[in-house]
């Protein structure tokens, strides 16, 4: 392991250097592995259910357990990186993720698999914000920063679609356990690269004043909120226990906000929300993820139920999406310098929404080439732009001391958007399907009509994301890393969130 002095001397000055490119590849790989684990298990669920004798009710927790801890702990994970050191938190998270992945692959009981998946989520909550904040503080503002953020943002969309593809290949190849066994070797490479490429960052002075009360409140509130969202379609949105859980989560998050306003050392300094466009970028990303992951969910079901595709053929059907995300990400990262992030985010969200609307009209006896592929391509091209530009906009103007916090907010928006979108849209689809079945409609007709209704609302979510994106900052290559107004606002304060989360449940309900 190189000394701290040697590592510090090796810090990249930009993407023109080999070291800078390797650093970006390393950090993008972190985002890829944490996002792909929200969808790669998707098509392996039937095999897992058979092998470990899961009930239909409990099977959803193989997916929801990961989303629960990942989404619930992201804000805390981001702030820990700011205070205790990003490289330290990245390595800690990767080690936890690797160990949990191995435990998942070796699990011989339902309880062990679900517990290991929750530990995976804890690791992801430490890894993701540490990686994004390191990008924000490593690459200089302007073209290099925009390109790095573009790559990182595009990886989120690529990973979500690639997870379905790789899951199908592994499910029909070596078996479901290899969905987890592929993670530890990748994690070891990430750890080696982290020590070689990233500078050691020490614990910040003043971290002794860590906001314990705020940490407990926000973590409990986020965990309860995600828990309620992933359970609502199964239990019923009108049930007293679900309403109580949502109300309890709201009360905890309100108490957290009050605590942050009064705390001397807040976990989330509220002044960070005065950074122009940050809140709007996070809200736009939340709605975009609500639409995109719900689309992946419904189209996975459609290909298997309506087109009668095998798991591996279903996975291959999503390969064009990954290619389009990559193409859109590369193009949009270069356009940022000329057009700015705001216009690109708005246009991308509208195009993505158009693609999802196209998919909302798939016929019962449809064709992949004519009815599915065009909508997927349109959606991926549009949302590939959104992931890149919204990520860049959400990190513009955030000072280095709070980069981990901003990264945690963005990742929390993504995970909460996924959970919220799937919970709402799967409930809408299920309600439509059940209504038609009660009227004695053929099962496939009822299923497809449910997908139509869910995808239509998903396209509306994306249009809403475009409207909110009008309030984001318009980052360009010439933008200063920290605009004066934002820097002054921050100086006044103390330095300081599955595409398939409900597949088993909805497949049983619809």
Buried (B, 14 or more C-beta within 10 A) or exposed (E): EEEEEEBEEBBBEBBEBEBBBBBBEBBBBBBBBBBBBBBBBBBBBBBBBEBBEBEEEBBBBBBBBBBBBBBBBBBBBBBBBBBBBBBBBBBBBBBBBBBBBBBBBEBEEBEBBBBBBBBBBBBBBBBBBBBBBBBBBBBBBBBBBBBBBBBBBBBBBBBBBBBBBBBBBBBBEEBBBBBBBBBBEBBEEBBEBBEBBBBBBEEBEEBEBBBEBBBBBBBBBBBBBBBBBBBBBBBEBEEEEBBEBBEBBBEBBEBBBEBBEEBEBBBBBEBBEBBBBBBBBBBBBBBBBBBBBBBBBBBBBBBBBBBEBBBBBBBBBBBBBBBBBBBBBBBBBBBBBEBBBBBBBBBBBBBBBBBBBBBBEBEEEBEBEEBBBEBBBBBBBBBBBBBBBBBBBBBBBBBBBBBBBBBBBBBBBBBBBBBBBBBBBBBBBBBBBBBBBEEEBEEEBBBBBBBBBBBBBBBBBBBBBBBBBEBBBBBBBEBEBBBEEBBEBBEEBBBBBBBBBBBBBBBBBB
